[in-house]
Amino acid sequence: MKLSRSIKVAIVAIATAAVATQTAFAAVSIQAGGSSFDANLLNGCKVAWQNSTGNTFTYNSSDSGTGQKNQDAGIFEANFSDSGYAPAKSTVLNIPLVMAPIAVVYNLPGKKDLYLSEKTLSDIFAGVVTMWNDPEILADNNRATPQVVFAKNADGSVKKTAAGAPVVMKTISVVRHYTLPNQKIKLVVRSDSSGTTKNFVTLFTKTNADVWTKPADKTFANVFPGSINGAGNIGRIQQYSGSTGVAAGLAKTSYSIGYAETSYATGSLRTAFIGNVNGDFAAPSAENTAAFVAGAKLVNGLYAFDYKTPAPGAYILGIVSYALVDSAATGEKAAAMTSFLKYVASADCAKTVSSYAAESGPVKTYVDSLLAKLPTK
């Protein structure tokens, strides 16, 4: 059977349109790397994004220092760092995309909550306090202290002010009695170039400068008062690479304490409540992190935190982690990364891992303004 010329033309047109449509919506694979702090959130969020777009996202978890070096070398479509930096290219943006707490993670017998004032925490990691039953720790854990309860919306989410700070509903008194063991404290810290470490020790260098006299640094050994390998520290202080390494070190070391993003505290590991200037003790939760970050100031495109904020419920080890991305990049992979980063900035993504806080108020406005500068096609 012969086809008419008009039918042939129509068939060719339909075939051409089908190929064009397939090309326009072809799936792409994108990659990012850097901060291990962000790995659980990004890998949790990617599932829904991949299902809705057909694209794939791979995260190469290492550390913030590697993320910064990757970005300067043009490796991957984006990178992540828990501390902002001065990029080699002026078109690279530091986007404060992730808001989450650094948890103080411990491995002690039983299931009691551990409460540590900022000074006690500083003294533990400085090597001033080396026994679990030290009077400083006992004082924090055998008394009544206030704890803040935030108001909730009808859907169960935390009610916030226009500035992004949670609304306080009430303050309750918590009475604690904890008989701590007569055991040496084992410190588990990062060995690599870690933005998590820099944020963690910055708290101490800002509030206990008489003890922490060295500048804040991404490597714990470089800022630790004294020497990691000094008398009494060999074997007592253990170093591991990445958040996964720290979590594994804590899990296998009884009477240990360290720091990592909250979602790494699994199994027998627990997270401590940390005291703030307001006088209450806060857990490493999304709402307590939001209370702390709401008081931060933007300085040269990076967030500067107020560790002495009087905000009720503030968790003073809250941080923002930065997506490092080149706004001058072009092509379908660059556009796909923009799509993914916008999803990471959404409330839906934040719900994937409970300790991550959805950005709101001025922080969200600023993040949205930076995301708007990224390529979409």
C-alpha positions as CSV (number, residue, x, y, z in Angstrom):
1,M,0.0,0.0,0.0
2,K,1.3,3.4,-1.0
3,L,1.1,6.3,1.4
4,S,0.2,9.8,0.2
5,R,2.8,12.5,0.4
6,S,0.9,14.4,3.1
7,I,0.8,11.3,5.3
8,K,4.5,10.7,4.8
9,V,5.2,14.3,5.9
10,A,3.1,13.9,9.0
11,I,4.9,10.7,10.0
12,V,8.3,12.4,9.6
13,A,7.0,15.3,11.7
14,I,5.7,13.1,14.5
15,A,9.0,11.2,14.6
16,T,11.1,14.3,14.6
17,A,8.9,15.7,17.5
18,A,9.3,12.5,19.5
19,V,13.1,12.6,19.2
20,A,13.1,16.3,20.1
21,T,10.9,15.7,23.1
22,Q,13.2,12.8,24.2
23,T,16.3,15.0,23.9
24,A,14.7,17.8,25.8
25,F,13.8,15.6,28.7
26,A,16.8,13.2,28.6
27,A,17.9,12.2,32.0
28,V,21.3,13.5,33.2
29,S,23.6,12.4,35.9
30,I,25.1,15.0,38.2
31,Q,27.6,14.9,41.1
32,A,28.6,16.9,44.1
33,G,31.2,16.2,46.8
34,G,32.8,17.5,50.0
35,S,31.4,17.8,53.5
36,S,30.4,14.5,55.2
37,F,28.2,16.5,57.5
38,D,25.7,16.9,54.6
39,A,25.9,13.4,53.2
40,N,22.8,11.9,55.0
41,L,20.6,14.8,54.1
42,L,21.6,15.0,50.5
43,N,21.3,11.2,50.0
44,G,18.0,11.2,51.7
45,C,16.6,14.1,49.6
46,K,17.8,12.8,46.3
47,V,15.3,9.9,46.1
48,A,12.2,12.1,45.7
49,W,14.1,14.5,43.4
50,Q,15.3,11.6,41.2
51,N,11.8,10.1,41.0
52,S,10.3,13.4,39.9
53,T,12.9,14.4,37.4
54,G,14.3,11.2,36.1
55,N,17.8,12.5,36.7
56,T,20.4,11.0,39.1
57,F,22.5,12.6,41.8
58,T,25.7,11.1,43.3
59,Y,27.3,12.5,46.4
60,N,31.0,11.9,47.0
61,S,31.4,12.3,50.8
62,S,34.8,13.4,52.1
63,D,35.3,16.6,54.0
64,S,34.9,20.4,53.6
65,G,38.5,21.0,52.7
66,T,38.2,18.6,49.8
67,G,34.9,20.2,48.8
68,Q,36.6,23.6,48.5
69,K,39.5,22.2,46.5
70,N,37.1,20.4,44.2
71,Q,35.2,23.6,43.5
72,D,38.4,25.6,42.7
73,A,39.5,22.7,40.4
74,G,36.1,22.6,38.6
75,I,35.4,19.0,39.9
76,F,31.6,18.1,40.0
77,E,28.6,20.3,39.4
78,A,28.7,21.6,43.0
79,N,30.5,20.9,46.3
80,F,29.6,21.3,49.9
81,S,31.5,22.9,52.8
82,D,30.5,23.5,56.4
83,S,32.4,26.7,56.4
84,G,32.4,29.4,53.6
85,Y,35.5,30.2,51.7
86,A,37.0,32.7,49.3
87,P,36.7,30.9,45.9
88,A,39.3,31.0,43.1
89,K,36.6,32.1,40.7
90,S,34.5,35.2,41.4
91,T,31.4,33.5,39.9
92,V,31.4,30.8,42.6
93,L,28.7,31.3,45.2
94,N,28.7,30.3,48.9
95,I,25.0,29.3,49.3
96,P,24.1,28.6,53.0
97,L,21.8,25.8,52.0
98,V,21.8,23.4,55.0
99,M,20.9,24.4,58.5
100,A,21.6,21.7,61.1
101,P,23.2,21.0,64.5
102,I,26.6,19.6,65.3
103,A,25.7,17.0,67.9
104,V,27.9,16.2,70.9
105,V,27.7,12.4,70.6
106,Y,28.6,10.1,73.5
107,N,28.9,6.4,74.3
108,L,28.1,5.7,78.0
109,P,26.3,2.7,79.7
110,G,22.6,3.1,80.1
111,K,20.2,5.5,78.4
112,K,20.5,8.6,80.6
113,D,20.6,12.1,78.9
114,L,23.8,13.9,79.3
115,Y,23.8,17.7,80.1
116,L,26.9,19.8,79.5
117,S,27.3,23.5,80.0
118,E,29.3,25.3,77.4
119,K,32.3,25.6,79.8
120,T,32.2,22.0,80.7
121,L,32.1,21.0,77.1
122,S,35.0,23.2,76.4
123,D,37.0,21.8,79.3
124,I,36.3,18.2,78.1
125,F,37.6,18.8,74.6
126,A,40.5,20.9,75.8
127,G,41.7,18.1,78.1
128,V,41.1,20.1,81.3
129,V,38.4,17.6,82.4
130,T,39.4,14.0,81.7
131,M,37.2,11.9,84.0
132,W,33.5,11.3,83.6
133,N,32.8,11.8,87.3
134,D,34.6,15.1,87.4
135,P,32.8,17.7,89.6
136,E,32.1,19.9,86.6
137,I,30.2,17.2,84.8
138,L,28.4,16.1,88.0
139,A,27.3,19.7,88.7
140,D,25.7,19.9,85.2
141,N,23.9,16.6,85.6
142,N,22.6,16.7,89.2
143,R,20.3,19.8,89.5
144,A,17.2,21.4,88.1
145,T,17.5,23.4,84.9
146,P,15.0,25.1,82.6
147,Q,14.1,23.6,79.2
148,V,12.2,25.5,76.5
149,V,9.0,24.1,74.8
150,F,8.1,25.7,71.4
151,A,4.6,26.4,70.1
152,K,3.3,24.3,67.3
153,N,1.1,25.1,64.2
154,A,-2.0,23.0,63.5
155,D,0.0,20.7,61.2
156,G,2.4,19.9,64.0
157,S,5.3,22.1,62.6
158,V,7.0,24.6,64.9
159,K,5.5,28.1,64.8
160,K,8.1,30.8,63.9
161,T,8.4,34.5,63.9
162,A,9.1,36.6,60.8
163,A,12.8,36.4,61.7
164,G,12.7,32.6,61.5
165,A,13.0,32.1,65.3
166,P,10.7,29.5,66.9
167,V,7.9,30.9,69.2
168,V,8.3,29.9,72.8
169,M,5.2,28.4,74.4
170,K,6.6,27.7,77.9
171,T,9.6,26.9,79.9
172,I,9.7,23.8,82.1
173,S,12.0,22.7,84.9
174,V,13.9,19.5,84.5
175,V,15.4,17.8,87.5
176,R,18.3,15.4,86.8
177,H,20.2,12.9,88.8
178,Y,23.0,11.1,87.0
179,T,25.7,9.0,88.7
180,L,28.5,9.2,86.2
181,P,31.2,6.5,86.0
182,N,34.7,6.7,87.4
183,Q,36.2,6.2,84.0
184,K,38.6,8.2,81.8
185,I,37.0,10.2,79.0
186,K,38.0,9.1,75.5
187,L,37.8,11.9,72.9
188,V,36.9,11.0,69.3
189,V,37.7,13.8,66.9
190,R,38.2,14.4,63.1
191,S,41.6,13.8,61.6
192,D,40.8,15.4,58.2
193,S,40.2,19.0,57.1
194,S,36.7,19.4,58.4
195,G,34.3,22.3,58.3
196,T,32.4,20.6,61.1
197,T,35.6,20.7,63.2
198,K,36.1,24.4,62.5
199,N,32.5,25.3,63.5
200,F,32.8,23.1,66.6
201,V,36.1,24.6,67.9
202,T,35.1,28.2,66.9
203,L,32.6,28.0,69.8
204,F,35.5,27.4,72.2
205,T,37.9,30.0,70.7
206,K,35.1,32.6,70.9
207,T,33.9,31.8,74.5
208,N,37.0,30.3,76.2
209,A,39.9,32.1,74.5
210,D,42.0,31.8,77.7
211,V,42.2,28.0,77.2
212,W,41.7,27.8,73.4
213,T,44.5,30.2,72.4
214,K,45.1,29.0,68.9
215,P,43.1,30.2,65.9
216,A,40.1,28.1,64.9
217,D,41.1,25.6,62.2
218,K,39.5,22.8,60.1
219,T,42.0,20.3,61.7
220,F,41.3,19.5,65.3
221,A,45.0,18.8,66.2
222,N,46.0,22.3,65.0
223,V,43.7,24.1,67.5
224,F,43.7,21.7,70.4
225,P,45.4,23.2,73.5
226,G,48.6,21.4,74.0
227,S,49.5,18.4,71.9
228,I,47.3,15.5,70.7
229,N,50.3,13.2,71.2
230,G,51.3,14.7,74.5
231,A,51.5,12.8,77.8
232,G,48.2,11.3,78.8
233,N,46.6,11.9,75.4
234,I,48.0,9.0,73.4
235,G,45.2,6.5,73.2
236,R,42.8,8.8,75.0
237,I,42.3,11.0,72.0
238,Q,41.4,9.1,68.8
239,Q,41.2,10.6,65.3
240,Y,39.1,9.4,62.4
241,S,38.4,10.7,58.9
242,G,34.8,11.9,58.1
243,S,31.6,11.8,60.1
244,T,31.2,8.1,59.3
245,G,34.6,7.4,60.8
246,V,33.9,9.4,63.9
247,A,30.6,7.6,64.4
248,A,32.3,4.2,64.0
249,G,35.0,5.2,66.4
250,L,32.5,6.3,69.0
251,A,30.4,3.1,68.6
252,K,33.4,0.8,69.3
253,T,34.9,2.9,72.2
254,S,33.1,2.8,75.5
255,Y,33.2,6.0,77.6
256,S,33.9,8.1,74.5
257,I,32.6,11.5,73.4
258,G,32.9,13.2,70.0
259,Y,31.0,15.4,67.5
260,A,29.1,14.8,64.2
261,E,25.9,15.7,62.5
262,T,23.0,14.3,64.6
263,S,21.9,11.6,62.2
264,Y,25.2,9.8,62.7
265,A,24.3,9.1,66.3
266,T,22.7,5.6,65.9
267,G,22.5,2.4,67.9
268,S,23.9,2.9,71.4
269,L,25.2,6.4,70.7
270,R,23.3,9.3,72.3
271,T,23.4,13.1,71.9
272,A,24.0,15.6,74.7
273,F,22.0,18.7,75.8
274,I,24.1,21.8,75.7
275,G,23.7,24.8,77.9
276,N,23.3,28.4,76.6
277,V,23.5,31.9,78.0
278,N,19.7,32.0,78.5
279,G,20.3,29.3,81.2
280,D,18.4,26.5,79.5
281,F,19.8,23.3,78.0
282,A,19.0,22.5,74.4
283,A,19.0,19.3,72.4
284,P,20.5,19.2,68.9
285,S,17.1,19.5,67.2
286,A,15.9,21.4,64.1
287,E,13.9,24.0,66.2
288,N,16.7,24.6,68.6
289,T,19.1,25.1,65.7
290,A,16.7,27.6,64.1
291,A,16.5,29.5,67.4
292,F,20.3,29.9,67.3
293,V,20.8,30.6,63.6
294,A,18.0,33.3,63.7
295,G,20.4,35.5,65.6
296,A,23.3,35.2,63.1
297,K,24.5,38.1,61.0
298,L,25.5,38.0,57.4
299,V,29.1,39.3,57.0
300,N,30.6,39.4,53.4
301,G,28.2,36.7,52.3
302,L,28.9,34.3,55.2
303,Y,27.1,33.8,58.4
304,A,28.6,34.9,61.7
305,F,27.1,33.4,64.8
306,D,26.4,34.9,68.2
307,Y,27.4,32.2,70.7
308,K,26.2,34.4,73.5
309,T,22.7,34.8,72.1
310,P,20.1,35.1,74.9
311,A,17.5,33.4,72.6
312,P,15.5,30.8,74.6
313,G,16.1,27.2,73.4
314,A,19.1,28.1,71.3
315,Y,21.4,25.2,70.5
316,I,24.7,27.0,70.2
317,L,26.3,24.3,68.0
318,G,23.9,25.0,65.1
319,I,25.5,25.7,61.8
320,V,24.7,26.5,58.2
321,S,26.6,24.4,55.5
322,Y,27.3,25.9,52.2
323,A,26.7,24.7,48.6
324,L,29.6,25.9,46.5
325,V,28.4,26.3,42.9
326,D,29.5,28.3,39.9
327,S,26.8,30.7,38.7
328,A,28.5,31.0,35.3
329,A,28.2,27.2,34.5
330,T,26.0,26.3,31.5
331,G,24.4,23.2,30.1
332,E,21.9,20.6,31.1
333,K,24.0,19.3,34.1
334,A,24.3,22.8,35.5
335,A,20.5,23.3,35.1
336,A,19.9,19.9,36.8
337,M,22.1,20.9,39.7
338,T,20.1,24.1,40.1
339,S,16.9,22.0,40.2
340,F,18.4,19.7,42.9
341,L,19.7,22.6,45.1
342,K,16.3,24.3,45.0
343,Y,14.7,21.0,46.2
344,V,17.3,20.8,49.0
345,A,16.3,24.3,50.1
346,S,12.6,23.2,50.3
347,A,10.7,22.2,53.5
348,D,10.0,18.8,51.9
349,C,13.7,18.0,51.8
350,A,14.2,19.1,55.4
351,K,11.6,16.6,56.6
352,T,13.7,13.8,55.2
353,V,16.1,13.9,58.2
354,S,14.5,15.3,61.3
355,S,17.5,17.2,62.7
356,Y,17.8,19.4,59.5
357,A,15.9,22.6,59.8
358,A,13.9,24.1,57.0
359,E,15.2,27.6,56.4
360,S,12.8,30.5,57.0
361,G,12.7,34.2,57.5
362,P,15.7,36.3,56.2
363,V,17.9,33.2,55.8
364,K,15.5,31.7,53.3
365,T,15.1,35.0,51.5
366,Y,18.9,35.3,51.1
367,V,19.2,31.7,49.9
368,D,16.4,32.1,47.4
369,S,18.2,35.2,46.0
370,L,21.4,33.2,45.4
371,L,19.5,30.2,43.9
372,A,17.9,32.6,41.4
373,K,21.4,33.4,40.0
374,L,22.0,29.8,39.0
375,P,21.4,28.5,35.4
376,T,18.1,26.9,34.7
377,K,18.8,25.7,31.1
